[in-house]
Amino acid sequence: MKQRIYKKMAGTSAVFISSEHDTPSPVERDGLTWTDAELNMPVSRTALQWKPPIESALALEGLEEYDPPKCGDARFVNKLGIALVYIASIKGWVALTDFA
């Protein structure tokens, strides 16, 4: 399985996207990185519960107010062009990539 490296998305408290994401500077520039194992990523698609897409990753942080996420909730984020999964143990969202 390919080792994936993530960085925190700039402007969010707990949204992690691939360090190789190819849009203009969406990640914080502090140099900190995380791996799949450190972020407790699910190992298969069966653990995912798909929710309606949202427009931006910043909207993910507002969900706690009206639709609290549960571990394994996944949402496509239109402006990023990627899906993210909620990981309860880190209280954050992590970009879905490929599964082995």
Sequence and secondary structure as in RCSB ss.txt:
>XXXX:A:sequence
MKQRIYKKMAGTSAVFISSEHDTPSPVERDGLTWTDAELNMPVSRTALQWKPPIESALALEGLEEYDPPKCGDAR
FVNKLGIALVYIASIKGWVALTDFA
>XXXX:A:secstr
    EEEEBTT SSEEEETT  SSS B SS   EETTTTT  SSGGG EE   BS THHHHHHHHHS   TTEEE
EETTTTEEEEEETTTTEEEE     
